[in-house]
């Protein structure tokens, strides 16, 4: 069996287990669905009057504006929730048996990433459905929405690698906040409620350099059928993905060394 | 702590003092229980004050500064964290058998409940003072002046006690820290579906405005907010104090009953 075939076989087995566990046990999947739905309802419902603020420029309306944020947030937190599962696997000893049994351990991380992507597809579908029900304006074409999906799934994969790196280093479920907080902070130091030019003070300065800003602006551009900052968002994602992959690889080495 | 507790017939106040002291010492010795509930709401306040500043440009927005408008929110979030931590502490006492051992002493149920709330009260007081000082430091103004600031602190602590009583009830009913943790999202839903981030009369969506109107958290937030940006609004203050006091009375009564049930079981 070639290295590639071994990696694929491990990745698919781990991915199947992750997907099976997530969909067989609603308690695993529910938080990753409820959190973005809740943010969507709270922000799009409670803050929609912000679209009437002077210089608020987003043609597709406030619900669509918040849908862009919720898509990226759901994808990112989907990766974090997968990280929780990895940490649980280490805490309960399953991951150690997995490390012993797998002929190619890199496949384990890839498997977790695939399961995170599958979960993200499901969560994004639910959020999209909620958007349709709430009367969200659809201005983008099918191609634009496909691009939005690719963007969100890439975010999910990157976030999974980040969380996996922490889960494999700390190997305890108590690592949850360490995975969650940096992503939460990055997400909220971006244009969550209004476009970047309308943000005031220090958050505007931070958001201007925050890569999540480019991701949100690209996502909102796709939704409005007016692609914006796609190249910058793609470049940011590539850099973040490479860094997160290296971080996850280091985590795997740490887990291997721990035995 | 129990070994030094007064014998049967000792004054209720000293029993409360002993348990409250234990609760406060635990809060002080667990930095995560103090630092996170204080830091996280301030961080969100900083973000929202900048991120939602554009809202102040809307016609009819009640304040020229979103920081002033949103200053009430950390007090609510701090109260939620205090409730969560208080509930979890009690649940831990139930899980590790401390409550059962306490039941063998002459400690009265009322003292037990009130004493357990001491830690939450302490966290509430410390965090409320820090939120207020931080707000003032970053330029927030209290239109009701020093008197208003004092009333604000009293109201914030009352709200903190109300949430802590709810946390205590959940802990006594469920008996596990996981169950208390599981209620935490509910608290946040109540906060986000209120007028915490936007004035009720400016909420565009009818369904959201209706939920916010029936959500008691809206009136707690508006009570605190009135002292910061409106002035001495007796209606808003009365509603906030009344809802908080009613919550304390109801959940203390329910907690007392839940405690009796739990002690009978043991």
Contacts between the chains, C-beta under 8 A, distances in Angstrom:
chain1	res1	chain2	res2	distance
A	34	B	185	7.5
A	38	B	185	7.8
A	38	B	189	6.4
A	38	B	192	7.1
A	41	B	193	7.8
A	42	B	192	4.0
A	42	B	193	6.3
A	45	B	203	7.9
A	45	B	205	4.7
A	45	B	207	7.0
A	45	B	208	3.8
A	46	B	192	7.3
A	46	B	193	7.4
A	46	B	197	6.1
A	46	B	198	5.5
A	46	B	203	5.9
A	46	B	205	7.4
A	46	B	208	5.2
A	46	B	212	7.4
A	47	B	52	7.5
A	47	B	55	7.8
A	47	B	197	6.5
A	47	B	198	5.9
A	48	B	203	8.0
A	48	B	204	4.6
A	48	B	205	5.9
A	49	B	55	7.6
A	49	B	58	6.2
A	49	B	198	6.9
A	49	B	202	5.3
A	49	B	203	6.7
A	49	B	204	4.6
A	50	B	52	7.5
A	50	B	54	6.4
A	50	B	55	5.9
A	50	B	58	7.7
A	52	B	58	6.2
A	53	B	54	4.3
A	53	B	55	6.5
A	53	B	57	5.1
A	53	B	58	5.7
A	54	B	54	7.8
A	54	B	57	5.2
A	55	B	54	7.9
A	56	B	54	6.8
A	185	B	43	7.6
A	188	B	44	7.5
A	188	B	47	5.2
A	188	B	51	7.8
A	189	B	47	6.7
A	191	B	51	7.6
A	192	B	47	8.0
A	192	B	51	5.9
A	193	B	48	7.9
A	193	B	51	4.8
A	193	B	52	5.4
A	193	B	54	7.9
A	194	B	51	6.7
A	194	B	52	7.4
A	194	B	54	4.9
A	198	B	53	7.7
A	198	B	54	4.1
A	199	B	50	5.6
A	199	B	51	5.6
A	199	B	53	7.3
A	199	B	54	7.7
A	200	B	49	8.0
A	200	B	50	4.9
A	200	B	53	3.9
A	200	B	54	7.5
A	201	B	49	7.1
A	201	B	50	4.0
A	201	B	53	7.1
A	202	B	46	7.6
A	202	B	50	6.4
A	203	B	46	7.3
A	203	B	47	5.7
A	203	B	50	3.5
A	203	B	51	5.7
A	204	B	50	6.5
